[in-house]
Amino acid sequence: LSHSFSNDDRSEVEGSVVSMVSVTSSSSRLLPPKERLREKAFQYCQRLIEQCDRRAQKKADSELQKACLVEAVCILDCVCAEDASMVYRAFPCMKALFGRLSSDLSFARVLLPIAQFYLNHGEMDTVDCERVWKLVFGQFPAELFNDAFLAYELLRFLRLNLENIQSRAPEFVQFFPNFLKFLAWDSPAVVEDFVDLLPSLVTAGTAVELLHTLLDLPCLAATLVLQLRSTCLPIADPNSRGLLSLEAFRNPAFRGLFLFLLRAQAGSGDTIDRLSTLHELLAEAADWPRVVRCAQTVPVLLHVYFNTVVKMDDRKLLAHLVLVMLERSSLLLRIPSYSKEIHRVFSCHLRRLCKLHPSLVVDQSHELLEFAGATANVYNKEEVYTHVVWVLGEYLSVSSDSRCSVKLITSCFEAVEAVLFEITSSTPPPGTICPAPRVITTLMSALAKLASRSHDLIPRASLFLSKLRTVSRNGSVAWCADEEDLVAIVTRGEELWSLLKAPGVAQSVLTPPAYVTTPRWHRDTSVAMPLQLRALTNLTHSQ
């Protein structure tokens, strides 16, 4: 009897299930083919996500599970993009999945597609995405910077969704110290991504801190290496001893320096006060391959940075950047050729900034004069020094800025005169070579230009140039080793001396008016060559 009852009961249950399935299938059959496919895909993906709730025991099964979740989330994203009504049905599942996986960074590969889903559809369901962005922009780069696959996926996510992220999650800009960890760790692999991304990270609020961070990128690379070594090698391990930088990293007295480099977000300060101390602690890292490769990418990114800043046309910001360039020219990690490359970039863009905004020279005249008046800069920062002197000689005039006074011109003249006199009347300091001829000729030209703008200074400039000619005629000099270079310097001095004999001519040659330096003849129809050609054509055709 019981057996017959159980059979009857089973048949009744099976009948009800069949009837439910038939109702569902019949209702789905009523849908058009595309909508039916979307519905089936939606149901299948949800079921797949539910089945992946169980933790896999084997590594291979775990990887397969992650791959299935990635595909399921991506398909749901596509389905919701085609049919917006499904977003409201999908979000409960996505929220639950994110909540389950967000505490386990081994699922970072799955969490990125979930972030993509939130980015694409979060606005429709008015979802709070802050937790998602803190995880993706904050935790991922901070803890998984050495995961090459994640670096590729995350940077690709940023590049492909840049406009959407800027509108939906503008706070991502504040996480640039975190993003740069990918670059510091594996520069060759991701430098192209950062060439595309860097302009979006430059804002009025982040520009100064970003410049400091780019210059300290090799320090960050070294610190990331030390961080991993510190966790892998216990303090008692003999292999962890002998590295002074690792001991410094573990020393509480220097902990603040390294924590600043490892910060996740901007806003805690543009830079640190003890940069020279940090560079001394990391001196042994200067030849580490990862640090050297990182240093090679910095000049490329600095060009991208300055090209972006110039377009912002913020004079106050540009004036601040001029000061940063002067300050940081002597505060760089001592890597072979790194300082020279950075000085070249600084020189190029200092000249460019001052050409676009000549008033910057008057704005920062005190700092520029202080830099130009330090003789040590002639030997240590030749490239930057040459361009600072050139900028002062070129743009410190009333024609460039009406605020330029005779007093300011005289102060600059005296600073240049003192340096020029010092380097041409003494031997170079021990351990340095003779100054390049270009530095001396630039100083001489600046001296003559400044004198031509204040005629009271012409006798002093002429006297110095004539003395220089007399001294060089007596034979070799200590400040110039090459005879051909000395001849070129003397020739330049004679040319300037001859010009200063006629003050009116000197001013028009050394400080030409704007219509001479920036001619518009090709645009002026009254003097343009095309007009003359048309006139000749008319004459010949009329005959």
C-alpha positions as CSV (number, residue, x, y, z in Angstrom):
1,L,0.0,0.0,0.0
2,S,2.8,2.4,1.0
3,H,4.6,1.5,-2.2
4,S,1.6,2.4,-4.3
5,F,1.1,5.6,-2.4
6,S,4.6,6.7,-3.0
7,N,4.3,6.0,-6.7
8,D,1.2,8.0,-6.9
9,D,2.7,10.8,-4.9
10,R,5.8,10.9,-7.2
11,S,3.7,10.9,-10.3
12,E,1.7,13.8,-8.9
13,V,4.9,15.8,-8.1
14,E,6.4,15.0,-11.5
15,G,3.2,16.1,-13.2
16,S,3.3,19.4,-11.4
17,V,6.9,20.0,-12.4
18,V,6.2,19.1,-16.0
19,S,3.3,21.5,-16.0
20,M,5.5,24.3,-14.6
21,V,8.2,23.7,-17.2
22,S,5.6,23.5,-19.9
23,V,4.2,26.8,-18.8
24,T,7.7,28.5,-18.7
25,S,8.7,27.0,-22.0
26,S,5.4,27.9,-23.6
27,S,5.7,31.5,-22.3
28,S,9.2,31.8,-23.6
29,R,8.1,30.4,-27.0
30,L,5.8,33.3,-27.3
31,L,8.7,35.7,-27.2
32,P,10.5,36.8,-30.5
33,P,13.7,34.8,-31.2
34,K,16.1,37.5,-30.0
35,E,14.3,38.2,-26.8
36,R,13.9,34.5,-26.2
37,L,17.7,34.0,-26.6
38,R,18.4,36.9,-24.2
39,E,16.0,35.4,-21.7
40,K,17.6,32.0,-21.9
41,A,21.1,33.4,-21.7
42,F,20.1,35.5,-18.7
43,Q,18.7,32.5,-16.9
44,Y,21.6,30.3,-17.8
45,C,24.2,32.8,-16.5
46,Q,22.3,33.3,-13.2
47,R,22.2,29.6,-12.7
48,L,25.9,29.3,-13.5
49,I,26.7,32.1,-10.9
50,E,24.7,30.2,-8.3
51,Q,26.5,27.0,-9.0
52,C,29.9,28.6,-8.6
53,D,29.0,29.5,-5.0
54,R,30.8,26.4,-3.8
55,R,34.5,26.7,-3.3
56,A,36.6,24.5,-5.5
57,Q,39.0,22.0,-3.9
58,K,41.5,21.8,-6.7
59,K,43.4,24.6,-8.3
60,A,42.4,23.6,-11.8
61,D,38.8,23.6,-10.8
62,S,39.2,27.0,-9.1
63,E,40.6,28.5,-12.3
64,L,37.8,27.0,-14.3
65,Q,35.3,28.4,-11.9
66,K,36.8,31.9,-12.2
67,A,36.7,31.6,-16.0
68,C,33.1,30.6,-15.9
69,L,32.2,33.5,-13.7
70,V,34.0,36.0,-15.9
71,E,32.1,34.7,-19.0
72,A,28.8,34.7,-17.1
73,V,29.2,38.3,-15.9
74,C,30.3,39.5,-19.4
75,I,27.3,37.8,-21.0
76,L,25.0,39.4,-18.5
77,D,26.6,42.8,-19.2
78,C,25.9,42.3,-23.0
79,V,22.3,41.1,-22.4
80,C,21.6,44.1,-20.2
81,A,23.2,46.5,-22.7
82,E,20.7,45.2,-25.3
83,D,17.7,45.1,-23.0
84,A,17.8,47.7,-20.2
85,S,14.8,46.2,-18.4
86,M,17.0,43.3,-17.4
87,V,19.3,45.5,-15.4
88,Y,17.0,45.6,-12.4
89,R,16.8,41.8,-12.5
90,A,20.6,41.3,-12.8
91,F,21.8,43.7,-10.1
92,P,20.7,41.7,-7.0
93,C,22.8,38.8,-8.4
94,M,25.7,41.1,-9.1
95,K,25.6,42.7,-5.7
96,A,25.5,39.3,-4.0
97,L,28.5,38.1,-6.2
98,F,30.5,41.2,-5.4
99,G,29.8,40.9,-1.7
100,R,30.9,37.3,-1.7
101,L,34.1,37.8,-3.7
102,S,35.3,41.3,-2.7
103,S,37.1,40.0,0.4
104,D,39.2,37.5,-1.6
105,L,41.7,39.2,-4.0
106,S,42.4,35.9,-5.7
107,F,39.1,36.6,-7.5
108,A,40.4,39.9,-8.9
109,R,40.1,38.5,-12.4
110,V,36.3,38.1,-11.8
111,L,35.8,41.4,-9.9
112,L,37.0,43.5,-12.9
113,P,34.1,42.4,-15.1
114,I,31.7,43.1,-12.2
115,A,33.2,46.6,-12.0
116,Q,32.6,46.9,-15.8
117,F,28.9,45.9,-15.2
118,Y,28.6,48.5,-12.4
119,L,30.2,51.2,-14.6
120,N,27.9,50.4,-17.6
121,H,24.6,50.0,-15.7
122,G,25.0,51.5,-12.2
123,E,23.5,54.8,-13.2
124,M,20.2,53.1,-14.2
125,D,19.7,51.4,-10.8
126,T,21.2,54.3,-8.8
127,V,23.6,51.9,-7.2
128,D,26.4,53.1,-4.8
129,C,29.6,52.1,-6.6
130,E,32.0,53.6,-4.1
131,R,32.9,50.2,-2.6
132,V,33.7,48.9,-6.1
133,W,36.0,51.8,-7.0
134,K,37.8,51.6,-3.7
135,L,38.5,48.0,-4.4
136,V,39.5,48.4,-8.1
137,F,41.4,51.7,-7.8
138,G,42.7,51.2,-4.2
139,Q,43.3,47.6,-3.1
140,F,44.1,46.0,-6.5
141,P,47.1,48.2,-7.4
142,A,48.3,48.4,-3.8
143,E,48.4,44.7,-3.2
144,L,48.6,43.1,-6.7
145,F,51.0,45.5,-8.4
146,N,53.2,42.5,-9.3
147,D,50.4,40.6,-11.0
148,A,51.2,41.1,-14.8
149,F,47.8,39.8,-15.9
150,L,45.9,42.1,-13.5
151,A,48.0,45.1,-14.6
152,Y,47.1,44.4,-18.2
153,E,43.4,44.0,-17.5
154,L,43.1,46.9,-15.1
155,L,44.9,49.4,-17.4
156,R,42.9,48.1,-20.3
157,F,39.8,48.7,-18.3
158,L,40.8,52.3,-17.6
159,R,41.8,53.0,-21.2
160,L,38.7,51.6,-22.8
161,N,36.3,53.3,-20.3
162,L,38.2,56.5,-19.7
163,E,35.4,58.9,-20.6
164,N,32.8,56.9,-18.7
165,I,35.0,56.7,-15.7
166,Q,35.7,60.4,-15.7
167,S,32.0,61.1,-15.6
168,R,30.9,58.3,-13.3
169,A,34.0,58.0,-11.0
170,P,36.0,61.2,-11.2
171,E,37.7,60.3,-7.9
172,F,39.9,57.8,-9.9
173,V,42.3,60.7,-10.6
174,Q,43.2,60.8,-6.9
175,F,44.5,57.2,-7.1
176,F,47.3,58.0,-9.6
177,P,50.0,57.1,-7.0
178,N,48.5,53.6,-6.9
179,F,48.3,53.2,-10.7
180,L,51.9,54.3,-11.1
181,K,52.9,51.2,-9.0
182,F,52.2,49.1,-12.1
183,L,54.5,51.3,-14.1
184,A,57.2,51.3,-11.4
185,W,57.1,47.5,-11.2
186,D,57.1,46.6,-14.9
187,S,57.8,49.7,-16.9
188,P,58.4,48.2,-20.4
189,A,55.2,46.3,-20.4
190,V,52.8,49.1,-19.5
191,V,54.5,52.4,-20.6
192,E,52.3,52.6,-23.7
193,D,49.2,52.4,-21.5
194,F,50.5,55.2,-19.4
195,V,51.3,57.4,-22.4
196,D,47.5,57.2,-23.1
197,L,46.3,57.5,-19.5
198,L,48.7,60.2,-18.1
199,P,46.9,63.2,-19.7
200,S,43.7,62.2,-17.9
201,L,45.5,62.2,-14.5
202,V,46.8,65.8,-14.9
203,T,44.5,68.3,-13.3
204,A,45.0,71.6,-11.6
205,G,44.8,69.8,-8.2
206,T,47.1,66.9,-9.0
207,A,49.7,68.4,-11.4
208,V,52.4,69.4,-8.9
209,E,52.2,66.2,-6.9
210,L,52.1,64.1,-10.1
211,L,55.3,65.8,-11.3
212,H,57.1,64.9,-8.1
213,T,55.8,61.4,-8.2
214,L,57.0,60.9,-11.8
215,L,60.5,62.1,-10.8
216,D,60.5,59.7,-7.9
217,L,59.3,56.7,-9.9
218,P,62.7,54.9,-9.7
219,C,62.5,55.3,-5.9
220,L,59.0,53.8,-5.9
221,A,60.3,50.8,-8.0
222,A,63.1,50.2,-5.4
223,T,60.6,50.5,-2.5
224,L,58.3,48.0,-4.1
225,V,61.2,45.5,-4.4
226,L,62.0,46.1,-0.8
227,Q,58.4,45.6,0.3
228,L,58.3,42.2,-1.3
229,R,61.7,41.2,0.0
230,S,60.7,42.4,3.5
231,T,57.6,40.1,3.5
232,C,59.5,37.1,1.9
233,L,62.6,37.3,4.0
234,P,62.2,37.3,7.8
235,I,64.4,39.6,9.8
236,A,66.3,36.6,11.2
237,D,67.0,35.3,7.7
238,P,70.8,35.7,6.8
239,N,69.8,36.6,3.2
240,S,67.9,39.6,4.5
241,R,71.0,41.1,6.0
242,G,73.6,43.1,4.1
243,L,71.1,45.3,2.2
244,L,71.2,48.7,3.8
245,S,68.1,49.8,2.0
246,L,66.2,46.8,3.4
247,E,67.3,47.6,6.9
248,A,66.2,51.2,6.3
249,F,62.9,50.1,5.0
250,R,62.3,48.1,8.3
251,N,63.6,51.0,10.5
252,P,60.7,52.9,12.1
253,A,62.8,56.1,11.9
254,F,62.5,56.1,8.1
255,R,59.1,54.4,7.8
256,G,57.4,57.6,7.0
257,L,59.5,58.2,3.9
258,F,58.6,54.8,2.4
259,L,55.0,55.0,3.4
260,F,54.7,58.2,1.5
261,L,56.0,56.5,-1.7
262,L,53.6,53.6,-1.1
263,R,50.5,55.8,-0.6
264,A,47.4,54.8,-2.4
265,Q,45.9,58.2,-2.9
266,A,47.0,61.8,-3.7
267,G,46.4,64.7,-1.3
268,S,48.8,63.9,1.5
269,G,51.4,66.4,0.2
270,D,53.3,67.2,-3.0
271,T,56.5,65.6,-1.8
272,I,58.5,65.0,1.3
273,D,61.1,67.2,3.0
274,R,63.8,64.6,3.4
275,L,64.2,63.6,-0.3
276,S,68.0,63.7,-0.1
277,T,67.9,61.3,2.8
278,L,65.6,59.0,0.9
279,H,68.0,59.0,-2.1
280,E,70.9,58.2,0.2
281,L,69.0,55.2,1.7
282,L,68.2,53.9,-1.8
283,A,71.7,54.6,-3.3
284,E,72.5,50.9,-3.6
285,A,69.3,50.4,-5.7
286,A,70.6,52.6,-8.5
287,D,71.8,49.6,-10.5
288,W,68.9,47.2,-9.9
289,P,67.5,46.2,-13.3
290,R,63.9,47.0,-12.4
291,V,64.9,50.5,-11.1
292,V,67.1,51.2,-14.2
293,R,64.3,50.2,-16.6
294,C,61.8,52.4,-14.7
295,A,64.2,55.4,-14.9
296,Q,64.4,55.0,-18.7
297,T,60.6,55.6,-19.0
298,V,60.4,58.7,-16.9
299,P,61.7,61.2,-19.6
300,V,59.0,59.9,-22.1
301,L,56.2,60.4,-19.5
302,L,57.6,63.8,-18.6
303,H,57.2,65.0,-22.2
304,V,53.6,63.7,-22.2
305,Y,53.0,65.5,-18.8
306,F,54.3,68.9,-19.9
307,N,52.5,68.7,-23.3
308,T,49.3,68.3,-21.3
309,V,50.0,71.0,-18.7
310,V,50.7,73.6,-21.4
311,K,47.2,73.1,-22.8
312,M,45.7,73.9,-19.4
313,D,46.9,77.5,-19.7
314,D,47.0,78.0,-15.9
315,R,49.7,80.7,-15.3
316,K,49.7,80.2,-11.6
317,L,50.3,76.5,-12.0
318,L,53.0,77.0,-14.6
319,A,54.8,79.4,-12.3
320,H,54.8,76.8,-9.6
321,L,56.1,74.1,-12.0
322,V,59.0,76.4,-12.9
323,L,60.0,76.4,-9.3
324,V,59.6,72.6,-9.0
325,M,61.9,72.2,-12.0
326,L,64.6,74.4,-10.5
327,E,64.3,72.6,-7.1
328,R,64.2,69.0,-8.4
329,S,67.1,69.5,-10.8
330,S,69.4,68.7,-7.8
331,L,67.1,66.2,-6.0
332,L,67.1,63.0,-8.2
333,L,68.0,59.5,-7.5
334,R,71.6,59.0,-8.6
335,I,71.2,56.6,-11.5
336,P,73.8,56.8,-14.4
337,S,72.5,59.2,-17.1
338,Y,69.1,59.7,-15.3
339,S,69.9,63.2,-14.1
340,K,71.2,64.3,-17.5
341,E,68.0,63.0,-19.2
342,I,65.7,64.8,-16.7
343,H,67.8,68.0,-17.1
344,R,67.3,67.8,-20.9
345,V,63.5,67.5,-20.5
346,F,63.4,70.3,-18.0
347,S,65.5,72.6,-20.3
348,C,63.3,71.9,-23.3
349,H,60.0,72.7,-21.4
350,L,61.4,75.6,-19.4
351,R,62.2,77.3,-22.7
352,R,58.8,76.4,-24.1
353,L,56.9,77.6,-21.0
354,C,58.7,81.0,-21.0
355,K,58.2,81.4,-24.7
356,L,54.4,80.9,-24.3
357,H,54.2,83.0,-21.2
358,P,57.2,85.5,-21.0
359,S,55.7,87.0,-17.8
360,L,56.7,83.8,-15.9
361,V,60.3,85.2,-16.0
362,V,59.3,88.3,-14.0
363,D,56.9,86.3,-11.8
364,Q,59.8,83.9,-10.7
365,S,62.7,86.3,-11.2
366,H,63.9,85.9,-7.6
367,E,64.3,82.2,-7.9
368,L,65.7,82.3,-11.4
369,L,68.3,84.9,-10.4
370,E,69.2,82.8,-7.4
371,F,69.7,79.8,-9.6
372,A,71.6,81.7,-12.2
373,G,73.9,83.3,-9.6
374,A,75.1,80.0,-8.2
375,T,78.4,79.2,-9.9
376,A,78.2,75.5,-8.8
377,N,75.2,75.1,-11.1
378,V,77.4,75.8,-14.1
379,Y,79.3,72.5,-13.4
380,N,76.5,70.3,-11.9
381,K,73.4,71.3,-13.9
382,E,74.9,72.6,-17.2
383,E,71.8,71.9,-19.4
384,V,69.3,73.5,-17.0
385,Y,71.6,76.4,-16.1
386,T,72.3,77.3,-19.7
387,H,68.6,77.6,-20.5
388,V,67.8,79.5,-17.3
389,V,70.4,82.1,-18.3
390,W,69.1,82.2,-21.9
391,V,65.5,82.7,-20.6
392,L,66.6,85.6,-18.4
393,G,68.5,87.2,-21.2
394,E,65.7,86.7,-23.7
395,Y,62.6,87.7,-21.8
396,L,63.7,90.0,-18.9
397,S,62.7,93.1,-20.8
398,V,59.9,95.7,-20.9
399,S,58.8,94.5,-24.3
400,S,58.0,91.0,-22.8
401,D,56.6,92.3,-19.5
402,S,55.8,95.9,-18.6
403,R,56.6,95.1,-14.9
404,C,60.3,94.6,-15.8
405,S,62.2,97.5,-14.1
406,V,65.7,98.8,-14.5
407,K,66.5,97.6,-11.0
408,L,65.5,94.0,-11.9
409,I,67.6,94.2,-15.1
410,T,70.6,95.5,-13.2
411,S,70.2,92.7,-10.5
412,C,70.2,90.1,-13.2
413,F,73.2,91.7,-15.0
414,E,75.2,91.7,-11.8
415,A,74.4,88.0,-11.1
416,V,75.4,87.0,-14.6
417,E,78.5,89.2,-14.6
418,A,79.7,87.7,-11.2
419,V,79.4,84.1,-12.5
420,L,81.0,84.9,-15.8
421,F,83.9,86.7,-14.0
422,E,84.4,83.8,-11.6
423,I,84.5,81.0,-14.2
424,T,86.8,82.9,-16.5
425,S,89.3,83.9,-13.9
426,S,89.8,80.6,-12.0
427,T,90.3,76.9,-12.6
428,P,87.3,74.5,-12.4
429,P,86.6,73.0,-8.9
430,P,88.3,69.6,-8.2
431,G,86.5,66.7,-9.8
432,T,84.8,68.8,-12.5
433,I,85.6,69.6,-16.1
434,C,85.8,72.9,-17.8
435,P,82.4,74.5,-18.5
436,A,81.1,73.9,-22.0
437,P,81.6,76.7,-24.5
438,R,77.9,77.0,-24.9
439,V,77.5,78.0,-21.2
440,I,80.0,80.8,-21.5
441,T,78.7,82.2,-24.8
442,T,75.1,82.1,-23.4
443,L,76.3,84.0,-20.3
444,M,78.1,86.6,-22.6
445,S,75.0,87.0,-24.8
446,A,72.7,87.4,-21.8
447,L,75.1,90.0,-20.4
448,A,75.1,92.0,-23.7
449,K,71.3,91.7,-24.0
450,L,70.7,93.1,-20.5
451,A,73.2,95.9,-21.1
452,S,71.5,96.9,-24.3
453,R,68.2,97.5,-22.3
454,S,69.9,99.7,-19.7
455,H,72.5,101.9,-21.3
456,D,74.2,102.6,-18.0
457,L,75.4,99.0,-18.0
458,I,77.0,99.1,-21.5
459,P,80.4,100.3,-20.3
460,R,80.6,97.5,-17.7
461,A,79.7,94.8,-20.3
462,S,82.1,96.3,-22.9
463,L,84.9,96.4,-20.4
464,F,84.4,92.7,-19.4
465,L,84.3,91.6,-23.1
466,S,87.4,93.5,-24.0
467,K,89.3,92.0,-21.0
468,L,88.2,88.6,-22.0
469,R,89.7,89.2,-25.5
470,T,92.9,90.4,-24.0
471,V,93.3,87.5,-21.6
472,S,92.6,84.9,-24.3
473,R,95.3,86.4,-26.6
474,N,98.0,85.5,-24.1
475,G,97.6,81.8,-24.8
476,S,95.8,78.9,-23.1
477,V,93.4,79.5,-20.3
478,A,92.5,77.3,-17.3
479,W,88.7,77.5,-18.0
480,C,88.8,76.3,-21.6
481,A,90.8,73.2,-22.6
482,D,90.1,73.2,-26.3
483,E,91.8,75.9,-28.5
484,E,88.9,75.8,-31.1
485,D,86.4,76.4,-28.4
486,L,88.4,79.3,-27.1
487,V,88.5,80.9,-30.5
488,A,84.7,80.5,-30.8
489,I,84.2,82.1,-27.4
490,V,86.5,85.1,-28.3
491,T,84.8,85.6,-31.7
492,R,81.4,85.7,-30.0
493,G,82.8,88.2,-27.5
494,E,84.2,90.5,-30.2
495,E,80.8,90.4,-32.0
496,L,78.9,91.4,-28.9
497,W,81.5,94.1,-28.1
498,S,81.2,95.6,-31.6
499,L,77.4,95.6,-31.3
500,L,77.5,97.4,-27.9
501,K,79.5,100.3,-29.5
502,A,76.3,101.4,-31.1
503,P,73.6,101.1,-28.4
504,G,70.7,101.7,-30.8
505,V,71.8,99.0,-33.1
506,A,72.6,96.6,-30.2
507,Q,69.1,97.0,-28.8
508,S,67.4,96.3,-32.2
509,V,69.6,93.3,-32.8
510,L,69.8,91.8,-29.3
511,T,66.1,92.6,-28.4
512,P,64.3,92.7,-31.7
513,P,60.6,93.8,-31.7
514,A,57.8,91.2,-31.9
515,Y,57.0,91.9,-35.6
516,V,60.6,90.9,-36.4
517,T,60.8,87.7,-34.3
518,T,57.3,86.6,-35.3
519,P,56.7,87.8,-38.8
520,R,53.2,87.6,-40.4
521,W,54.2,88.4,-43.9
522,H,52.6,85.2,-45.3
523,R,49.3,86.4,-43.8
524,D,49.5,90.1,-44.6
525,T,47.8,90.4,-48.0
526,S,49.4,93.8,-48.6
527,V,53.0,92.5,-48.6
528,A,52.5,88.8,-49.2
529,M,54.2,87.0,-52.1
530,P,50.9,85.5,-53.4
531,L,49.6,89.0,-54.0
532,Q,52.7,89.9,-56.0
533,L,52.4,86.7,-58.0
534,R,48.7,87.4,-58.8
535,A,49.7,90.9,-60.0
536,L,52.4,89.5,-62.3
537,T,49.9,86.9,-63.6
538,N,47.3,89.5,-64.4
539,L,49.9,91.6,-66.2
540,T,51.2,88.7,-68.3
541,H,47.7,87.4,-69.1
542,S,46.4,90.9,-70.1
543,Q,49.2,91.1,-72.7
